[in-house]
Amino acid sequence: MTCISKSFIRWASLFSLLVATIANAQTVHISHCMAGCPVAVGSIVADESELIVRQLYVASINAGSGLADWQAYRVLADSVGVASLLPRVWFEDSLVLGGVAQLEVIDSTSQIEQDVPIDAEERSYQLGVINLLSEDQGRLVPMSSFAGTPYWSELNFLSNMAALPFELRAGSWSRLDQAINALADKIGEVYVISGPIYSGRGEETSESTVKPSAYFKVISIPGSLSAFIFGSDVRQHISFCDQLSTLDLIEDATGLTLFPQRVNGITDTLHEQLTCRF
């Protein structure tokens, strides 16, 4: 009971601080993000997304797809736990407003169906319904990183869902999550930003807004980071170290500035601490 109480106070304090800063019309600092949360530039318009802040993560939900354009979270040494027996059942996120396309879990077909509002001119080239197969339903924020907290059930919200192919999420993506957990256990605190990359960024076709061509994950500590890009067709046995990329490439591919408040440079020097040795 003592351990749970400490965890509750630690995570609840984040929410209290956030509410206090909003109430006083001050700048909001979200502790899930290092050097500020990602900022959309280029073809991604901020007004078309909705920012969801929960105890374990912050997510920018795309109004068109109902899925996250990015998620940021902070893994702590005492937040990591054993997640193998935790229930994995999707729930609607009550924080997502009606203006954002809603995802609905359909148990009978093991699919997720999304209604996409379209007008008459768009009807010729857009679909009205998008199905996300059950084998492509993954979590951007992993259960294992927060199984040690009383808030792990938040990771079952649809705001944490991503169209992650099974081989990717069961293979190198998951092994990178394990490396992040091990690093947090060693140094105490690790920041992560992850999300989809679309090959036709800026295009408004239904299929391209739900089925990404790749996913990125940026792991950082003050002054150092490692950036990864995983193609959607990465096979399960492939090493996550083979997916190493750069921050510049990810920002160019997503139209996001990932660390908008950084003052000093962040170098690509975290690879070895994530077990990537060349």
C-alpha positions in Angstrom: 0.0 0.0 0.0 2.8 2.4 0.8 4.4 1.9 -2.6 1.1 2.6 -4.4 0.5 5.7 -2.3 4.0 7.1 -3.2 3.3 6.4 -6.9 -0.1 8.0 -6.7 1.3 11.2 -5.2 4.1 11.3 -7.7 1.9 10.9 -10.8 -1.1 12.9 -9.4 1.2 15.9 -8.7 1.8 16.2 -12.5 -1.9 16.6 -13.1 -2.3 19.1 -10.3 0.5 21.2 -11.6 -0.9 21.2 -15.1 -4.4 22.3 -13.9 -2.8 25.1 -11.7 -0.8 26.5 -14.6 -3.8 26.5 -16.9 -6.0 28.2 -14.3 -3.5 31.0 -13.9 -3.1 31.5 -17.7 0.6 30.8 -17.5 2.8 28.8 -19.8 2.0 25.1 -19.4 5.0 22.8 -18.9 4.0 19.1 -19.5 6.5 16.9 -17.7 6.0 14.0 -20.2 8.1 16.1 -22.6 11.8 17.1 -22.5 12.5 20.6 -23.8 8.8 21.1 -24.7 6.2 18.9 -26.5 6.3 18.5 -30.2 5.1 21.4 -32.3 3.5 20.9 -35.7 4.8 22.8 -38.7 4.3 22.7 -42.5 1.2 20.7 -43.6 0.1 19.5 -40.2 -2.2 22.2 -38.8 -2.5 22.4 -35.0 -6.2 23.4 -35.2 -6.9 20.0 -36.8 -5.5 18.0 -33.8 -6.5 17.7 -30.1 -4.0 17.5 -27.3 -4.8 14.8 -24.7 -2.9 14.9 -21.4 -3.1 11.9 -19.1 -1.1 10.8 -16.1 1.2 8.6 -18.2 1.4 10.3 -21.6 0.4 13.3 -23.8 -1.0 12.6 -27.2 -1.8 14.8 -30.2 -4.9 13.2 -31.7 -5.5 13.8 -35.5 -9.0 15.0 -36.2 -9.2 13.1 -39.4 -8.0 9.7 -38.4 -8.8 9.6 -34.7 -5.3 8.3 -34.1 -2.3 10.0 -32.5 0.1 12.0 -34.7 2.6 11.7 -31.8 2.8 10.7 -28.2 5.3 11.6 -25.5 5.9 9.9 -22.2 8.5 9.7 -19.4 9.7 6.3 -18.2 10.9 6.2 -14.6 12.8 3.5 -12.8 9.9 2.8 -10.5 7.2 3.0 -13.2 8.5 -0.1 -15.0 6.8 -3.4 -14.1 5.6 -6.8 -15.3 2.7 -6.4 -17.8 2.1 -9.9 -19.0 -1.0 -10.4 -16.9 -2.5 -6.9 -17.3 -5.9 -6.8 -19.3 -5.7 -5.4 -22.8 -9.1 -4.2 -23.7 -9.7 -1.0 -25.7 -11.8 1.8 -24.2 -13.0 5.1 -25.6 -11.1 8.1 -24.3 -13.5 10.5 -22.7 -11.1 13.3 -23.1 -11.3 13.2 -26.9 -14.0 15.6 -28.0 -16.7 15.0 -30.6 -14.9 17.1 -33.2 -12.3 14.3 -33.6 -13.2 11.2 -35.5 -14.1 8.4 -33.1 -12.8 4.9 -33.2 -15.1 2.1 -32.2 -14.0 -1.4 -31.3 -16.2 -4.1 -33.0 -15.7 -7.3 -31.2 -17.7 -9.4 -33.6 -15.4 -8.7 -36.5 -12.2 -8.1 -34.5 -11.8 -4.8 -36.3 -11.9 -1.1 -35.5 -14.3 0.9 -37.6 -14.1 4.6 -38.1 -16.7 6.9 -39.7 -15.0 9.6 -41.8 -17.1 12.7 -42.5 -16.8 13.6 -46.2 -18.7 15.9 -48.5 -20.0 15.2 -52.0 -16.9 16.4 -53.8 -14.7 14.2 -51.8 -16.9 11.1 -52.1 -15.4 10.1 -55.4 -12.0 9.4 -54.0 -12.5 8.9 -50.2 -13.9 6.0 -48.3 -16.6 6.6 -45.7 -15.4 3.8 -43.4 -11.9 2.7 -42.5 -11.3 -0.7 -40.9 -8.2 -1.3 -38.8 -7.5 -5.0 -38.5 -7.1 -6.5 -35.0 -3.5 -7.6 -35.8 -2.6 -4.0 -36.5 -3.8 -2.6 -33.2 -0.8 -1.7 -31.1 0.0 0.7 -28.3 2.5 3.6 -28.8 3.0 3.8 -25.0 3.9 0.3 -23.8 2.3 -1.4 -20.9 5.6 -2.7 -19.5 6.9 0.9 -19.0 4.1 1.7 -16.6 3.0 -1.6 -15.1 4.5 -0.4 -11.8 2.1 2.5 -11.5 -1.6 2.6 -10.5 -2.4 4.2 -13.9 -1.5 1.4 -16.3 -5.1 1.1 -17.4 -4.8 4.5 -19.2 -2.8 2.6 -21.9 -6.0 0.9 -23.0 -7.6 4.1 -24.1 -8.0 4.5 -27.9 -5.9 7.7 -27.7 -3.0 5.3 -27.2 -3.8 3.1 -30.2 -1.7 2.9 -33.3 -1.8 0.9 -36.5 1.3 -1.0 -35.6 1.7 -4.2 -37.7 2.1 -7.4 -35.6 5.6 -8.3 -36.7 6.8 -4.8 -35.9 5.3 -4.4 -32.5 6.2 -8.0 -31.5 9.7 -7.7 -32.7 12.2 -4.8 -32.9 9.7 -2.2 -31.6 9.1 -4.2 -28.4 12.8 -5.0 -27.9 13.5 -1.3 -28.1 10.9 -0.7 -25.4 12.7 -3.3 -23.3 16.0 -1.4 -23.8 14.3 1.9 -22.8 12.9 0.2 -19.6 16.4 -1.1 -18.8 18.0 2.3 -19.3 15.3 4.0 -17.1 16.0 1.4 -14.4 19.7 2.3 -14.6 19.7 6.1 -14.8 16.2 6.9 -13.3 14.4 8.8 -16.1 14.1 8.5 -19.9 11.9 10.6 -22.3 10.3 9.1 -25.3 8.4 10.5 -28.3 6.8 8.2 -30.9 4.3 8.3 -33.7 3.5 7.5 -37.3 5.2 8.6 -40.5 2.9 8.8 -43.6 4.4 8.5 -47.1 1.8 10.9 -48.4 2.0 13.6 -45.7 -0.5 16.4 -46.5 -2.7 14.2 -48.7 -6.2 13.7 -47.4 -6.9 10.2 -48.7 -8.5 8.0 -46.1 -6.2 5.0 -46.4 -3.0 7.1 -46.1 -4.2 8.8 -42.9 -4.7 5.5 -41.1 -2.0 3.2 -42.5 1.5 4.7 -41.9 4.4 3.8 -44.0 6.7 3.9 -41.0 6.9 4.7 -37.3 9.5 6.8 -35.4 10.7 6.7 -31.8 13.1 9.2 -30.2 14.6 8.4 -26.9 16.3 11.2 -25.0 17.9 12.3 -21.8 19.3 15.8 -21.2 21.9 16.5 -23.9 21.7 13.1 -25.6 19.2 11.1 -27.8 18.8 8.2 -30.2 16.3 8.4 -33.1 14.8 5.4 -34.9 12.6 4.9 -37.9 10.8 1.6 -38.4 9.3 0.7 -41.7 5.8 -0.8 -41.5 7.2 -3.9 -43.2 10.1 -4.6 -40.7 10.2 -8.3 -40.0 10.0 -9.6 -36.4 13.6 -10.9 -36.2 15.2 -7.6 -37.3 17.3 -5.7 -34.7 16.0 -2.3 -33.6 19.6 -1.1 -33.9 19.3 -1.5 -37.6 16.6 1.1 -37.6 18.7 3.9 -36.2 18.1 7.3 -37.9 18.5 11.0 -37.1 16.4 13.6 -35.5 16.5 15.8 -38.6 15.2 13.0 -40.8 12.3 12.3 -38.4 11.3 16.0 -38.2 11.5 16.3 -41.9 9.3 13.2 -42.5 6.7 14.2 -39.9 6.6 18.0 -40.1 7.2 18.2 -36.3 9.7 20.1 -34.2 10.2 17.5 -31.4 12.1 19.7 -28.9 10.9 23.2 -29.5 12.2 24.7 -26.2 15.7 23.3 -26.4 18.4 25.8 -25.6 21.5 23.6 -25.9 22.2 21.0 -28.6 21.2 17.4 -28.2 23.7 14.9 -29.7 23.1 11.4 -31.1 25.1 9.7 -28.4 22.6 7.5 -26.6 23.0 4.5 -28.9 25.4 2.5 -26.7 23.3 2.9 -23.6 20.4 1.3 -25.6 22.8 -1.6 -26.4 23.4 -0.5 -30.0 27.2 -1.0 -30.5 28.8 -0.8 -33.9 
